[in-house]
Amino acid sequence: MLLVVSLLMSVPAMAQSLTVSGRVTDKTGGGLPGVTVLLKGTTTAAPTDVEGNYSISVPSGTGTLVYSFIGYIPQEVAINNRSTINVTLATDQQTLDEVVVVGYGTQKAEAVTGSVASISGDALREVPAANISQALQGRLPGVEFSQSSSQPGAGMQIRIRGTRSLSASNDPLIVLDGIPFPGSIGDINPNDIQSVDILKDASATAIYGSRGANGVVLITTKGGKAGQKPQITYDGFVGAKTIFSKYPMMSGPEFVALRKAAGQYTNALDEADDVNTDWQDLLYRTGIQTNQNLGVSGGTENGRYNFNAGYYQEEGVIPTQQYTRYTVRGTLDQGVGKYFRLGFTTNNTYSLSEGSNVGLYGVLSMSPIANPYNPDGTLKRTVRMPLDEQWVYTRDVVEDNRDRWLSETRSMASYNTFFGEVKIPGVEGLKYRINLGVNYRQAQGGAYTGQGINAVNPTTVSTASVSNQITTDWTIENIVSYDRTFAGKHNINAVGLYSASDTKFNRSRIAARDIPSDGFQYYNLGLAAGEITVSPGDQQYFKSGLLSYMGRVMYSYDDRYMLTATVRSDGSSRLAPGYKWHTYPALSLGWNVARERFMESVSAINMLKLRVGYGRTSNQSIAPYSTLGLLATRPYNFGPTNYQTGLFVTQLPNPNLGWEFSKTWNYGLDFAALNNRLSGTVEYYITNTEDILLGLPLPFTSGVSSYTANIGATQNKGVELSLNGVILDNLNGFTWEAGVNMYANRNKIVSLAGEQQRDEGNWWFVGQPINVIYDYERIGLWQEEDPYRNILEPGGNVGMIKVKYTGEYKPDGTPARAIGPQDRQILDVNPNFQGGFNTRLAYKGFDLSAVGAFQNGGILISTLYGSAGYLNMMNGRRGNVKVDYWTPENTDARFPKPGGIASGDNPKYASTLSYFDASYMKVRTISLGYNFDNNAWLKNAGVNRLRLYVTAQNPFVMFSPYHRESGMDPETNSYADQNVAVTTGTPNRLLTIGTNAPATRSYLVGLNVTF
């Protein structure tokens, strides 16, 4: 009897379980893949497959299924004991509109009134790179990414709408997940990025006040999706890295001819005319580049999560040079009840940079007719040239001594953001949110050079150094926001902010000589037998804070008329009382002409928006304690045993020091046409920067050379254009998309200190661009028939460099004087315009894409060819760059006669040989991929997405005069005081091509999988 009752009770229980299946389609009847089907009020969910089919098990025939998909209006359907439910989702135009991050919120692209450039994480990853700045180069109008180092893992110099400041930083503010980012941009894994939005004009950046003058880069990392079942993703690639081109050094026969033409040196003991040594071939290797990322994401009805782990390693083509990075990232966003949300985002990085100690100058300057081998085939320790003897290092030498000749930098960072949000009951659209950012970054550097390493003398003592720097940073933000639409047309979004932040930085370094054992390397320098040095200049500490209030109102009427008004007030601990606080206002307006009634008949125009904005921002990059006087120590000797430490003034106080201010007007036109297949933006801006920080010269009797004051002004103005189009839209299976952006920036110095019109030491001149060259202008070579050589160049010779004469002439037409320093010219290094392009062609499962960049005009400084590099001395002393030089039989050459008149070790005016037309166009990456999404056995195996691709990075360069001359990549790789024999003369703010690691070309194979 009991058994019968139990069976009867189980029948209705079993009958309540139900499997519901069906298909989700769009209005055309096409299946929608990836739609989330959720049983309302539970965590039970299922996704649709590539055909839009789904199947979900529910505990009973009652309840409601919620169908949701990005770009479509969610739909709720009652089950009502049905086993088959088919649903058609309607598009949601509002969610289909592109959404951009504008700081402390998001906004539809159609409603943005400031200047904002955006790129998705997927588009960014079309260029595989260790650093997002490398991936962004050429992708966004008005944003210039310039290479400052070519070593593995190196970042790039970022300039948004040009250079403004003369002595303070021109770097933009980086904001990661809503919190100002104090670390290195290389700490961020590109695979973790959801989007990058760049605020360019003051009406957009004013919300960041004293930190927004140089633009703002907003980086948003990936999050999960509500109602999404757990999803595992893998993204990875591996490939080989080879040199793009070798440095263009002379071969043995070419060098023999040069030395003979110069007639100054004869072969040394290790040299012979029949030797032809390629020292670069003996050094370079093929590097391996690999990137592996594994992630899991998902969500419930009221929460979402995303966790990722990444590994990246890039070997350089120079032995021991490599960059390794490990990243772990997680984000959680969870609703609690009806009114509360809590969450966090954590980004953690460990990186190791190695091998920066191995330079190229020693290899490039080697004589190509010097034999590196002894008669028995062993490698010589040194090679002797006419005036020089150099240590021999090859690939094997560097690898064998990697524990005796090393340089390492280990960095560990943790960037964390926590938030809590509450909806205010009874007031629709009103929220309070608190953000807390807590960041920590530590970098430890160590270098060791063993006895006799990289030295001619085998007994040269060993050296070592160790450094440590720590940055701690916290930010707390209290945000009240109100977002509501009235009468279906009036939308108001208001934000109020109160925030505080604090940054502390500490750096120390110690160096030592004569380390007892190679096993010590740079550890425990206290045991060094030689001198231990703690230089005051290598120790640094500062602490600074910022207190801020901000209010912003964004109003839109019927998506036709838009207004954004912002005011922010910042108080900084870096400034003196009375100057700590300043307020930054901004206002921008937008008019979407396409939504007017008179445009209804113009069906070809989908969007036509006019924008105008004005705002004021500041540059917060004033060094802490700049308002205070500083002292330094110096030891004094009062006899053989009596030493005292004295103090002297190194910086005069200036309690009136304030911020640099930038005022910007921005005018923009956004458009979309032909059913949104063609879209673009045109912008014009003008920025006036005042109260620029400059050193005011003082007489020597003051004891200091200058003191810093707000006494300068600059101006930036420019135009920007971006176009994106869908050329083929699924025409017989083909889809073709393309985009191009171009921009031009013009800046000038409006004023320097007082009535000063020029600062020749810094190459600054009123009325001229900030970055210029102040040097002689080369106009050719002196030929035999040229007149006045004996007047303009006393003692000069035929075939020497001819520079422009700017002096007066006598009545008979002869020059009044010889060429001298007063003939130096101001040469603008800035390009006429620059930009980038991208294209993607798809056919069924195949896709082919390319990304490139270009530049027209400007001057490229290559120190290889000039006097600072000591690689083009033209006298046969040691290795020389391959050049077309003047001889009596080759008078049309570009380079001077070997052995001619010299200035020091180089030809007279040799610095002018460094300057090249900086124009180029280069394809940065080409990728060919195939998507296996429609493969039946993969779907049965639970694979939602699988894409295999091959990529060539930096495959070729076109239209580059420098590339035609040298065969090299025309992009810079150093600052002017780096990777060069002579570090003075050219201001270090200028970028050059020096003897850094050679440019590379990579070939990669990659895989993207989603389960």
N, C-alpha and C positions, 0 to 999 in steps of 0.2 A: 504493500500500500504506500509506504514512504517513497519507494522508488518511482511509482507512478506519479505521485504528487510532484516530485522533483522534476521528472520529465515534462510534465504539463507546464510547470513554471518556467522551464527553459525555453519553451517554444516561442512565447512572445518576446523573450529577451533576444533570441536569435533573430527573430523577424525584424527587430528594430535596426540591426546593422544593415547599411546600404552602401553600395558603390555607385557613385555618380560619375558619368563620363560624358564627353561631348567635345565640341570644337568652338574655339574663339576666333572670330574673323573681324576684319575691318569692313568699311562700307562697300569695298569693291568685292568682297567675298574671299579675299586672300587670308590664309591662316596667319595668326600672330604668334610667333614663338616667344617664350620667356614671360608670358602673362602669369601673374601670381593668382592662383585660385585659393582663397582662404575661407575656412569655415568661421564665420563671424563669432567673436567672443572666445575663440580658442587659438591654439598655436598650430592646429592642423591645416596644412597647406600643401599645394602641389603646383608645379610649373607646367605650362604647355610646351609641347615639343616643337620642332621646326615647322610642322604643318598646322600648329595651333591646337592639336589634340591634347586632352588631359583626362586623367582619371583620379578620383579622390574618394577615399573611404570615410564615411561619416557614421556616427554611432546610431543615428535614427533618421527617419524620413522627414523630420521637421528641421527647422533651422534655416539659415540664410548663407548663401555663398557670395563672397565679395571678389569681383574680378578687377584687378588693377594692373596698369601698365603705363610706363612713362609716355607722356604725349597723348594719353587718352583719358576720357572721363571715367572714373571708377563706376562700376555698376553692381548693384546688389539684387540678387534673385532668390526668391524663396524656393526651397527644395520641393515641398509639397509631395513627398513620397515618389518623386520622379527619378528614374535612373539615367535618363538622358536629358541634358540641358545644353543647348547651343546658344551662344551669345554673340551679338555683334556690338563692338565697342565704337563709340563715336570719338572723333578726335577732339582734343582740348586745345584750342588755339593758344590759350594763355600759357599752357605748359610747353607747347611746341615752340613758342618764342624763346630765343636764347636768353638764359639768365646769367648775369654777370655779378661778381662780387664787387661791391663798391666801398667796403669798409664798414664794419658794424651793421652789416645787412647785405641783402641782395636786391637786384632790380632787373626787370625785363630790359633787354638791350634796347627795345623800342622806346623805353621811357627814360633812358640815361641822358642827362643833359651835360655832363662833364666829358672829358676826354679819357676814355678807357679802352685799352687794347687787351684782347683776351685770346687764349688758346687752350684747348682741352688737353688733358693728359695723354690721350691717345695720339693726338697730332704731335705733341711734344716728343713722344717716344718713337716717332718715325725716324729720328736721328739717334741711334744708340750712343749713349755717352755716359761718362761717370758723373758729369756735372750738368745741372739743368741749364746753366748759362751757355754751355756748348751746344745743347740741343735747341736753344731758342735763337741762336744767331741767324739773322736774316728773316725771321718769321713775323716780326711785329714792326709796324711803321713807327719811326721816331725813337726806337730803342736800339742803341748801338752796343754790340758785344764785341770787344776787341781782345785778341789773344795777348796776354802778358807773359805767358810761359808755355812752352811746348812739352814740358815734362809730364809723365803720367799723372792723371788725377788733378791737373792744374785747373783753376778757375779762370774766369775772364773778367776784364774790366767792363763794368756796366755804366753806360751813360744814357740817361733819358732826356731827350731833347737838348743834347749838347752839354758843354761845360759852362758853369756859372762862376764858381769861386776861384780865386787865385791861390789862396793858401790853405783854406779849409777843405774838407773832403767833398768830392762831387759824387760819391757813391749814393745810390738810392736807399731808402728804408726798406728792409725786408720784413714782411709780416707773415708768420706761419700760423695758420689756423686761428687767426684773429689776434695773436699776441706778437708784438715786435720781437724780432728774432736777433739775438746777440751773437750767434755763432757764425761759422763758415757755411756758405751756401753749398759747399761740397759735402756737408754732413747730411744733406737731404737726398734720399734715394729717389731718382726720377720715376721709378716704378710705383712709388707710393702716391704720386700726385694725381689729383682729380682735375685741377684746373689752375692756370696762372692768369691773373688779371693785373694789369699794370695801369696805375693811375698816373696820368701825365700832366694834366694842367692843374693850376692852383684851386679851381673850383671843385676839383675832385680830391686833391690831396690836403685841402685845408682842414679836414677832420683829424689830420695827424699833426697839425700846427707846426711847432718848431722843428719837426723832423721830416717835413714833407717837401722841402724846397727842391730836392733832387729827384722827386718822383717816388712812388711807392710800388713795390712788387708784392702783390697779395698771392700767397701760395696756399691752396686748399688741398688737403690730402683726402684720400678715399675714405668713404664711410659705407656702412651696409645699407640695405633697403628693408623697409618695414614689410613684414609678411613674406620675406624671401626665405626659402628653405636653405639650409647650410650649403654653401658652394665653395669648392676648392679650386684654386687657380694656380697654374704654374706658368711662369714666363722666364725664358732663358735664351742665351745665345753664347756661342763660342766661336773664336776665329783667330786668324793670324794677322799680326801687325808688322808691316814692312816699311822701309823708308820710302817716302814720296820721291825724293831725289837726294843724292849726295851733295854736300857742299862743293861748289864748282872750283876745285883746286887744280892747279896745273899738273900734268903728267910729267914723267921724267924727261922725255924729249922736249916738251914745251918749256920746262924749267931750264934745261941746258941752253936753249935758244935765248931765253930771257937773260940769264946770267952772262952770256956772251955779248948780248946787245948792251947790257949795262956796263960791262967791263970793269967792275969794282971788286969782285971776289973770285977766288979760285977754289977748286974742290978741296974740302977738308979730308981728314984721314978716313972717315967712314963713307965718303961719297965717291961715286964714279959715274961717268957719263952714260954708261951702258946699263945702269940700274934704273928700274921703274917701279917704285914701291907705292902702292895705294894704301896709305895708312888707315883710311876709313874702312876699307874692306877687312882689314885686320881687326877692327874694333866692333863693328855693328853685328847684331844678331837679329833673328826673327822673334818677335815677342808674341805672347799669347794673351788674348783678351777674353775674359769670361764673365758672364753675369747670370746669376741664378736667383729666382724669387719664387717664394711659395706663400700663398695666402689663403685665408678662410674668411668668409663673410656670410652674413645672413641677418635675419630679423624675425621678430614676432609682430603681432598686430600693433604693439605699442613701443617697440624698441628695435634697435639695430646695432650691429657690431661688425668690425673689420680688423683682422690681425694679419700682419705680414712679416716675413723674415727675408732678408736679402743678403747676398754675397756677391761682391764685385772685385775682380782682380785684373789689373792691366800692367803687363810687362812692357817696359820701354825697349827701344832698339839698342840702347846703350846698356851694356851689362850692369847688373845689380839695380838699375833704375826700375822701380815698380811701385804701384799703389794698390793697396788692399783695403777694402771696407766691408764691415759687417753692420747690418742694420736690423733692428727689431722695432716694429711699430704696432700700436694697437689703439683702437677707438671704440668707445661704448657710449650709446645714447639711449637712455631708458626713461620712459614715462612712468610716473608713480602716481596712481590715482588719476583724477580728472584734471588736476591743475598743475602738477609738478613734473619737471624733467630734470634729470641728473646725467652727468656724463664726464668723460675724460678723453684726452688724446695724449699719447706718449710716443715720442720719437727718440730712439736711442741708437747711438752710432759709436763704433770703434773703427779707427782707421790707422793705417801704417804707411808712411811715405818713406821710400828708401832710395839711396843712390844719387842724391843731388850733389855729392862731392865729386863725381866723375864728370869733368868738363871736357870740352872739345878743343879748346885752343891749343893745348899741347900736341894733339894729333894733327890738327890742320896746319900748324906752323912747322911741322917736320919737313925737312927737305925730301922731295920725292926721289932724289938720286942717292939717298942714304940707304945703305943696306942694313936691315934690322937683324941679320943673322950672322953668327960667327961661322968660320970655316967648317966647324963640326955640325952645323945645323941648329945649334942652340940659339936662343934669343939673346941679343946683347942687352946689357942693363941700361946703357945710355948710348946715345948717338951724338957724334960731334959734327958740327957744322962750322963754317968759317969763324963766326963770333959767338956761337952758342953751343951749349951742350945740354941735351934734354933727356929726361928719363923716358924710357920706352914702355908704353903700356898698350897692350892688345886685349882682345876679348879674353884670351886664356889668362893673361896676367891679372886682369881685373877680377875674374871669377876665382882664381886661385887665392887672391888676397882679400876676398870679401869680408873676412873676419879681422883683417889688419888695416883695411881702408874702407871706412863706412860712415854713413850719415843717415840717421833715422829720426823720424818724428812720429810719435804715437799720440793720437788724439782720442779722447773719450768724451762723449757729450750725451746729455739727457735733457730733452726739451719736453716739458709737460704742461698741459693745459687742463684745468678742471672747471666745470661750470655747473651752476644750478639755476633753474628758471621756474618762475611761477606765474601762471595766469591770474590776474586780479579778478576775483569773483564779482559779478555784477557790472563790470565794465568791459564790454566786448572789444577785443583787440589790444587791451592794455596788459603789458607784461613787465616783470622785473627780472633781470638776469645779472648774475655775478660771475665774472671770469677771473680765474687765478692762474697766472703763468709762473712757473718755477723752473729755472734753467741752470744748468751747470755744464761747464766745458773746461777740460784740462788738456793741455798739450805738453808733452815731454820730449825734448830733443836731446840727442846724443851724437857725438862725432868722435871718431878716433882715426888717427893716422900713425901707423907703426913706424919703427925706426927705418930710415932710408926709403920709405915709400913716397913716391912722387917727389923725389929729390935726387939731385946729381950725386951728392955725397952719401955713401951707404951708411955712414955713422950719424947722419942727421937724427937728432933725438925725436922721439915720438911725442905727439901732442894729442890732447883730448879736451872735450868740453861737454858740459851738460847744462841744459836749461829747463825751466819749468814755468808754465804760466797757467793761471786759473782765473776763470771768469764766472762769477755767480750773478744771477739776475732774477729779480722777481717783479711782477706786475699784477696789480689788482684793479679790476674795472667794475664799476657799478653802473648798470645800464637800465634805463626805463624807456620802453618803446611803446608806441601806440600806432596801430595799423588798421585802418577801417575804410570801407567804401560806403558812401552815402548816396542814395537815390540811383545807384547803379553807375554813376558817372564821376562823382567826386571822391577821389582816393587821397587819403592823407596818411603819410608815414612820418612819424616824429620820433626822434631819438634824443635822449639826454644822457650824458656821461659824466661821471666823476672817477678819475683814476689816479693812481700813484705808482711809481716805479723806482727801482733802485738797482744800480749796477756797481759791482766791485771787481777790480782787476788787479792782479798781482803777478809780476814777472821777475825771475831771477836767473842769473847765469854765472857759471864759474868755469874757468879754463886752467889747464895745467900742462906742464912739460915733463918729459922724461918719465913716462909711465914704466914701472918696474917690469911688467910682463904683458905680452899681447893678450893674455887671458883676462886681464882686468878691463880692457877696452876703455869705456868711459865711466865705469862703475868705481866708486870709492876713490875719487881723485885725491883724497887726503893722503894717500900713500905715495903720491908722485914724488920722485927724487928731485925734480926741478922746481921752477917757479910756479906758484899757484896764484892765479889772478882773479880778483873779484872787482871788476870795473864798475864804478858808479853809474856809468852810462848804460850798462846792461841790466840795471835793476830798475823796476818801475812799479808804481802803485798808484791807484786812484779809486775814489769812490764818488759817485754822483747820483743825484735823484731828480725826478721830474714829477710835478704835481699838475693835474690838468682838469679843466672843465670844458665840456663840448655840448653844443646843441645843434641839431639839424632837423629841418622840415623839408619833406619832399611832397609836393602837391601835384596832382594830375587831374585834369578835367577831360573826361571822355577820351583819354589817350590822345588828345589833340594838343592841349596846352599844358606845359610842364614847367615847374619851378622847383629849384633846390636852393635853400638858404642855409648857410652853415656859419657858426661862430665858435671859435675855440680859444681858450686862454691857457697859457702854459707858464709855469714858474719853475725856474731851473736853479739848482744849487751851484752851478758852474759860474754864475754871475754875481756881482756885488749887490748889496742892498740898494733898492731904488731902480735897479735894472733887471731884476730877476723875472718880472712878469711882463708878458705881452699878449695882446689879443689879435687873432687872425680871422677876419671875415671873408666870406666868399658867397657869390650869388651866380646862379646859372639859370638860363631859360631855354625852353625847347618848344618848337611848333611843328607838329606833324601835319604838314600841308596835305598829305595824301588822304587824310580823314575828313577834309573839308568837302562840303556838298559839291562845290564846283569841280572837284576832282573825281566825282563818282563815275563820270563817263570815260575817264582815262583809265581803262582797264589794264593797260600795260604797266602802270606804276602801282606797286604794292605798298611802298613806303617812301616818303620824302620828308625828312625832318631837318629843320634848321636849328642850330644851337649857338648860343653865345654865353660866355662865362667870364667872370672876373674873380680873382682871389688873391690873397696874400699869405705867404708862408715864410718860414725861416729855415736857415741851415743851423742845426744844433751841434755841428761838429767843431765846436770850440774845445780845445784841450782843457781838461779840468785844471784848476788853479792858475789859469791864464791871467786872472785879474790880480794875482798876488806877485810879489817880488820873490825871486828864487836865488838861493845861494848854492855854491859848490865848494868842495874842499880841495886843497892843494897842499902837499907836504913841503915844508921849508927846512933847509939844512942850516943849522947854526953851529957848525963845527963838526968834527968827525964822529961824534957820538950823540949830539944833541939835535933831535928832530922834533919839529912841531907841526901841527896841522892848522893851516890858515883857511879862512873863508873869503870868498870873493863873489861879487854880484854877477849873475848870469842872465837875469831877467828883471826888468823894472816893473813895478806894479802899475796897474791901470784899473782903478776902481770904476771907471766909466765904460768899460768894455761891454758891448752889447751884441745882439744877434745880427747876422747878415739877413737882410730882408729881400724877398723876391715878390714882385707884383706881376701878375700874368693876365693878359687878355687872350681868350681862345674863341675861335669862330669855326664852326663845323657844319658839314652837310653829310647826312646819312641817307642812303637810298637803297631801294630794292625794286627790281623790275622783272617783267616777263615771268610772272608766277614765281617770284623769288629765285629765279635761276641766275640772275645777275644782281650782285649787291656790292656796296662799297662805301667808302668814307673819304671825304676830303676835309682837311683841317689847315688852318693858319693860326699861328700863335706868335705872341711877342712877350718876352719876359724881361723886366728891368730889375736888376739886383743892385741893392744899395748897401751902404755901410759895410763894404767888403773888408775883411780882416787883412791888413797889410802891415809889414814892418816899416815903421817910419825911421829913416836913417838918422843917426845921432853922431855928433863929433866923437873922435877917438878919446877925447879927454873925459867923456862920460863913463868910460870903462866898459860899455856895451855898444854893439854896433847899431842896434835898433830896438824899438819896442813896438808891440802890437797894438794897433788901434783900428777903429772903424772909419776908414778914409778912402775907400775905393768904390767904383761902380762898374758894372758890366751890363751888356744887353745881349739877349738871344732872341732870334726870330727864325721862323721856318715854316715850311709847308710839308704836308704828309698826304699820301694817297694810298689807298688799299682797294683792290678789286678782287672779288671772288665770283666764279661762275661755274655753272653746270653746263658744259658744252654738249654732252650727250646724256640723256636721261633714260636709261634702260632701252636704248634703241637696238632692237634685235639682240638683246643681251649685253650690249655695251653701255658702260657708264664712264664718262670722262669729266673730271673736275679739275679746275686750275685756279691758282691765286697768285697775285703779285702785289708787292708793296714797294713804294718808293718814298724817300724823304730827303729833304735838304735842310741843313741848319747853317745859319750865319750868326756868329757871335763877334763881339768887339769889346774892347776895353774903353769905357766911357771916361774914367778918371782914375788917376793914381794919387799918391800923397800930395796934397796941396796943389801947387801949380806944376808939379812934375809931369813931364810929357813922355819920358822914356826911362826904363830901367833895363839897361843893356845887360847887366849881369844875369837877370832872370829872363831876358828876351820878352819883356813886356813893353808895349808901346800904345799910347792912347790913340784910339781910332783904328787899331789893328786887332785881328783875332787874338784870342788868349794863347793859342798854340801856334807859334810861328818858328821859323828858322831865321836866325840873324847871322848871316855869313855872306861870303862873296858869291856872286852869281856867275857860274861857269857858262861861257858862251862858245867854247870850242877849244882848239889847240892853236898855238902860234905856228904859223907857216912861214916859210922863207920869204915870201913876197909881202907879208903883212907889214905896214908902216908903223913907226913909232915904238917898236919893241924896246929899243935902247933907252927911250924916255920913260915909258910906262913900266918896264921891267929891267932896270939896270942889272947887268950881269946875267940876264935870262938867256934861254936857249930855244932854238927852234924845237917844236914838239912839246914844249911845256904847256901847262894848263893856262888858258886865256880867260880872264874874268872881266866883268863889266866895269868900265871906268865911268865914274859919275861926276868928275871934276870939270873945271872950266878949260877952255881952249884959248890959246893966244890968238892975236889978230891973224897970224899966218896959218891958222888951223891946226897947229901942233898942240898936244896936251900941255897944260900948265905945270903938271907935276907927275910924279910917279904914283902908281897905285898903292894905296895904303888902307889902314883900318876904316877911314871915313867912306870908303867905297863899299862897305858891307851893306847888303840889302835885307829887307824884310820879306821873307818868302812864306806864303800861306801854305800850311801843310794840310788843310782841311779839304775833303772831297767836294766836288760840285754837287753830287747826289749819290745816294746808295740805297740798297734795299735787298729784297729777296724774292724768291718765287718757289712755288710748289705745284705739283700736278699728280693726279692719280687716275689711272686707267684700269677699269675692271671689266672682266668678261666671265660670266658665270662664277666659278670658284677662284679664278685667277685675279690677281691685282698687281699692278706695276706702278710704283710711285718714285718720285724724285724731289729732292729739296736742294735749293741752291741759294747763293748770295752773290751780289755784285756791288761794284763801286766805280764811280767815274771821277777821274781827276784826283787832286791832292798830291802830296809828296810822301813817298815811302823812304825812310832812312834805313839803309843797310850798312851797318858799321863794318861789314866784311870788306867793302870796297873803299872805305874812307880811312883817314889817318888814325881814328880812335881804335880801329880793329887790329892794326899792325899785321895785316894779312895781305896788304897790297902796297908794299914798300917799293916795289918796282926796281929793286937793286940786286936781287939774287942772293940776299943774305940768308933767307930761309924760305919755307913754303909760301907760295903766292897764289892768290885767286887767279883763275884763268880769265884773261882779259885780252881784248883786241887793242894792242898798243902801237904807238907811232913809230914808224921807221921811215927812212928815206923812200922806201918802196911802198909804204902803206900810210900815206899822209891823211887819209880820210878816217883814221881810227878815232875811237872815243876816248881812249886812255893815253896818258902822256908817254913820252920817250923814256925808256928805262935808263936809269943813271943820270937823269937830268938834274936841274937845280932842285935842291931839297930844303925843307924846313924841318930840322931835327932829323928823324929817321925816315920821313916820308916825303914824297914830292910836294913842292910848294903848292898850296891850295888843295891838298889832297882831300880835305874834308868835303869839298864840293863833289867829289866822286861818289859820295854816299847817297846822293839824292836821285830818286827815280820817280817816274810817273806811277802813281799808286793804283791806277785803274786795273780792274780784273773782273772776271766772272768765273765762278767755280761751282761745280755740282758737288754738294757736300755729301749727299748720300743717294744711292739708287737701291731700291728694294723690289724683289719679285717674290710674291707669296701665293700660296694656294690654301683655300679654306675647304676642309673636309666635312663641313656641317651637315651635308645631306647624305652622308654615308650611313647606310642602315645598320651595319654591324657596330659602328661606333655609338650610335644612339642606343642600341641594345646593351652596349657595355656601360652606359651611363655617361658617355662623353657628350656634353652639350656643345662644345666648341673645340676645334683643333685647327690650328693654322701653322704651316711650315713656310719659312721664308729664307731667302739669302739676301745679303746686303753687301754692297761695296761702299765704303766710306772714303771721302776725299778722292774720288777716282780721277778727276782731271780738272785742269784750269785752262781758261780761254781769255783772249784779249788782254793779256797782262804783259806790258813791256818788261817788267822785272823778270817774269817767268821766261820770256824769250831770251833775255840776257844770261840768266843764271840756271834755268831749268828748275828753280826752286818754287815752293809755295810762296805767294806774295803776301801772306798774312804775317803780322809781327809776332815776335816770340819773346820779347824782353823789354824792360824799361831801359832808358838810355844809360844808366849807370850799372847795368848788369850784363854779364857775358860779353865783356869788351875789355881790351887791354888798358885803355885810358878811360877812367870813369868820370873825368871832369870835362867841362867844355859845353856839353849839351845838357840842358835842364832835365833832371831825371823824370819829370812828368811825361815826357814824350816817349812814345813807343817806337821800338826799332826792331830790326832783324839782327840778332847777334849770334854768338857761338853757343846757343842753347841746343838742346836735343833737336835733331832734325825732324822736320814735318814727316808725318806717317800716312800710310794708306792701309786700310783694314778690309779684310774679307771675312764676313760673319755668316754663320748658319744659326737660325733661331727657331724656337717652338713656343707656341701659346696654346695652353690646354685649359679647359674649364670642365669640371666634373659636377 
